[in-house]
């Protein structure tokens, strides 16, 4: 049984009052709150066992190096990968830029094609625009439905032997649409393309298994997965990583350096130049352990119940329009309410203690494609409760009286 009240107690920020109002946090899609175990883990390292990793033989350095590499193994196991297939980055944005710069720029040529969907975040759009400009490759975008659903026929129509990279979100950060990564990877591989998966949203909501999906690259950010900011993960198949040149150069990513020549370390060290965000990586490992202790079966059941409840409340609420109503979607709800500008709406909701996101959500072409320049968005985490949803709808109804 999902013990929501006990889980909420694990997140100290949720117990805070904001100007006398409970903290109703509905912006997990942007960044998640942190459980006490992650906070404690980070504090303990800084207080008692901090040192640089991979650089010392004294006790502190050896201890934190062990924890750092243990975190890599925890994360590898979490997504069904091997330890040497996990590269720590500063976030999913850097992970995608690493793939674009180190793999795509060195692989693609004029006449090749890169295929993405209309639902991509800027971080999975802009790097491919730059790759296309530099290599002469063509960037193609396949359509989604007006309700935000994935259209298999549009994807398959756009696939052809010229497509060398398919880069897609596993779950839209605006629409909540879940894309069938495994089936898309299979289709991409049939035409000879590699598939890059932005799992920032999906990894929070459902089990990820890179072996089962057979994706070539997958990335996510720690801060959305109840971990620290400043840490991200890039998974890539071992043989692909081995073929890629460094993205950045400097300390600890080398094999041998002379004034005449440098050789580089094998992956993943090759892609982790300089002092890494070791404490953040260890904090992310702790967050993964926390999520795993709850289990995705229970998380999925809880979220399905929340989505059903949210939809029921939506049906009862006049002038609320959800943007993105795909049947297969997660707990992300972009919306328009009574024509009220999202910034004004957020201001009123904030006074009721309700935190939502507004704007184009770093997916401006998608928001425009859906007919808007700005949208409000409510999103769920494993700590979201039905009382949060009740507070959200009560605040919406109160907002009507201000406009």
N, C-alpha and C positions, 0 to 999 in steps of 0.2 A: 504493500500500500504506500502511495506517495504521501509523505509527511510534509506537506507544504509549510506548515508553521515552523517545524523544526528546521527545515532548509532555510527559511527566511532568517532564522536566528543566526545562521552561519555568516550572514552578510551584515556587518555592523552599520553600514550606511543606511540600510533600510529601516533601522530603528530611529533614525534622526527625524526631528521635526524641522520643517522649513517654514519659518515665520508662523509657527503654531499649527501648521498643517502636516499631516503624515507625508512621508516621501514616497510618492507614487511614481516609480521609475519605469517609464515605458519607452526607453531609448537604447535597449540592449543591442539592437542592430548596429548602432553607431559605436558603442563601447559598453562592455558589461561591468557591473559592480564586482568587487572582489571578495571572496570568502575569507574568513579570518585565518584559515590555515595558510593561505598564500601570503597574506600580510605578515603573519608570524614567521614564515619561512624566510622571507626577504629580510625582515628585521634581524633575525637570528644570524644570518650570514654577515650582514654589515656590522653587527655588534660583536661577533665572536670568531668568525672563520673567514673573513674577507682576505683575499689576496688575488694576484693575477693568475690566470690559468695557463697551463702548458709551458710555464717559464721558470718554475722554481722546484727545488728538491726538498725544501723545508716543509714542515708539517702543514702549515696553513695552505700553501700552494698545492700540495698534493691532495689535501682534503677537498678544496673547492674544484680542482680539476676532476676529481672522481665524481663529485656531484654534478658537474657540468656534463660530463659524458654519460652519467646515469640519466640525466634529463633527456639527452638525445635518444637513449634507448627507450625510455618511457614513451616518448612521442612517436618513435618508430613503431613500437608495439601498438600504440593507440590507433594508427592508421594502416597497420599491416605491412609496414615497410621494413627494410634492413637498416641497421644503425648507420652504415656508411652512405645511405641514400638520403639522409637528413642534413640539410644545410641550414644553419641559423642565420637569419638576416635581421634587419631592423623592422621588418613588417612585410605584409603581403605585397605592398607596392614595390619594395625593393626586390622581392622575390621575382615578380613579373618582369621588372626591368633587367634583372640578372639573366633571365631566360631570353629576353629580347636582345640584349646586348651580346651575351656570350654564346648563345646558341643560334638565334635567328640571323643576326648580322653576319655570322660566319658560315651560314648554310644556304640562305636564300639568295636567289639571283633574279635578274630581270625576267619577267614572264611567269614567275611563281605567284601563288596566291595565298593569302592569309584569310581565314574565314572566322568571323565572330557573329554574335547575335545582336539584335537591336536592344537587348536587355543589359548590356555590359556597363559596369562601373568605369569611370574614367581611367582607372589604373589598368584595366584590361582592354582599353581602347587606344589611348594616346601613345603608349610604347609601340604598338603595332603600326600606327600612322607613321611614326618616325622610322621604323624599320622599312616600311614600304617606300618612303621617300629616299632612304639611303641605298636601298638595294635595287630599286626598280620593280619590286614586287607589287602586286595589286591587293589592296584591302577590300574584301567583300563582306557585306552584312546581310545575313538572312533574317527574314521577317518573323515576328511573333504575331499572335492574334490580337484583336482589339481588346479582348479581356485579359491579355497578358499571357495566355497559354502558349506553350511550346508547340510549334507546328513542324511535325516530322517531315512532311512533304516539302516544306520550304528548305529545311536543312539538307535533305537528300538531293533536292534539285540544285542546290548550290555546290554540292560536292562534286569534284572531278579530279583527274590525275594531276592537274596543275596546283591543287590545294596542298600545301606542304605543312601548314600549321592550322589547326582548329583551336581557337581559344574561347572558352565559354565559362560562364558562371554556373556553379552547381545549384545556386539559389539566388534569385534576384533580390538585391537589397532594397528595391523600391516596391516591386510587385509581389514578392514572396514566392514567385513561381519556382518550382523545383524542376530542374532539367534532368533528363535520363542519361546521366553521364556514361554509364556502362554501355548502353546501346549506341550512343553517339561515338564513343571510343571505338567500338567494333566497326561501325560504318566508316569512320575516318581511317582506320588502319587498312581497310580493304582497298582504299584508294592511295595508300602510301603516305598518309599524313600523320604527323604527331599531334597529340591532343594535350592542351594546357588547360588545367582546371583551376578556376578561382573558387576556393571552398570557404571563403571567409564567413559567409552566412550559414552555409549548410553544416559545417563542422560543429556548430553549436547545437543543432537541432536533431541530427541523425548520425548514425554510425557511418564512418568513412573507412573504406577498405580499398587501398590502391591496387592490391593484387587482384581483387575481384573485378574492379572496374577496368583494370588494365590501362589506366591513364599513364601518359609519359611524364608529365609534370603536374604537380599539385601544390598549391600554396594556401596559407592562411596566416592570420595575425593573432598574436597572443592576447591582445587586450579585448578582443571580442569573445574569447574562450575563457573568460574569468581569470586571465593571467595579467601580467604587467604590460605596460606600454613599452615600446622600443624593442620588441622582440617579435620575430616572425619565423616562419618555417617554409622552406622550399624542399619538396620531395621531387626527386627525379630518378628514373631508372639508372642503375649503376653504370651500365655501358654508355649511356648518354652523358652522364656527368664526367666520365673518364675522357670522353672525346672533346669536352668543352674547355677552352682556354680560360684563364682567370678573368673575373669581372673587375676586381680591384687588386692592386699589388701592395706589398708592404711586409711587415713582420708576420711571422708564424704561418705564412702560406707558401713558403719556399722549401726547396730541398737543399740546394747548394747555391751560394752566391759568390761570385768573384767580380772584379771590376770589368771583366770582359763578358761574362755570361751568367744567367740565372736559370736554374731549373726549378720546377714547381712541385709542391707536395701533391700527393694524390687527394682526391675528394674524400671527405668534405672540407678538409683543411684548406685546400686550394682556393676555396671561395669564402674564407673567413679571415680576411686580412686584418691585421691590427688586433688590438685588445677587444675581444668580443663582449657582448652584453651578457656576461656569464651569470650574474645574479638574476637578471630578467629571465634567462633561459631556465634556470633552476626554479624560479617562481612559476614559469609556465608548466614545467614538469609537475609541480605540486598541484596546479590547477587541473591538469589532465587527470591526475590521480583522484582528485575530488570528484570530477565529473564521472569518472569510471566507477567510483564507489556508489554513485546513485544508479548509474546504468541507463543506457539509451532506451531500453524497453519501457522503463517507468517514465523517463523524460518524454518519450513519444506519446504515451498514453495521457500524461498530464497535459501536454501541449494540444493534443487533439480535442480534449475536453474544453480547454480554454478557447480554442478556435471556434468550436461549436457554440459556446456560450457567447462569444463576441459576435458571431453571426446572428444569433437570436436577438441580442440587444440592438444590433444594427437594423434589423428588420422592424424593430419597434420605434426607431428614431427617425423622425421626419427630416428631410433635407441632408441626410448623411449619405454620401456616395463613396463607396470603396473603389479605388483605382487598382485594378488587378484582382480578378475574381476567378483565376484558374482553379480547376477542381483539385489539382495537386499543388498545394502551396503550404508554406510554413507560416509561423506566427509573425508576419510582417504585413502591416496594413497602412498603405498610403491612402489618403482620403481628402475629399473636398467637403466642407460643411457649410451649407447655407450661403455659399458664395463669399464667405468671410476670408479675407487674406490670411494665409497661414501664419504670417508674423504676428498679426493682431490676435489671432486665435491662440497661438502659443503663449502670448503675453497674459491672456486671461487665464488659461489653464495653469500657467506657472504660479499664479496667485492662489490657485487651489491646491498647489503642491504636486501638480501633474506635469511630468517631464515628457515632452515629445520632441521629435525632430522636425525641422521645416527646411524648405529650400528645394534645390534640385538633386540633393543627396549624392553629389558627385557622379551623377548620371544624367547630365543635362539633355543629351540627345534623346534618351528614353523618356524623360518627363515631357519633353516637347512632343515626342511621337504620340504620347497618350493624351495630348491636347492641352497641356498646362505649361506654365513657366515656373511654377512653384507648387509644392504639395506639402501637406502635413503628414506625419507618419507616426504611428504607434507600433511598438515591437515588443515581443515577449522574450523573457529569459526563463531559466528553470525555476527562478524564485517568484515569477509572476503569479498572482492569485486572482481569483474571481472578484475579490473585494477591490483589487486594483482596477479591474475592468469596470466595476460599478462606479468607482470614483471618477474614472475617465468619462463615462457617459453622464454622470451628474454634473461634471464640470462643463461638458459640451452644452448641456441644456441651459446652464447658467450663462454661458457665453452668448446665447441668443439675445439676452436682455441688454447686452452692451452695444449691439449693432442693429 
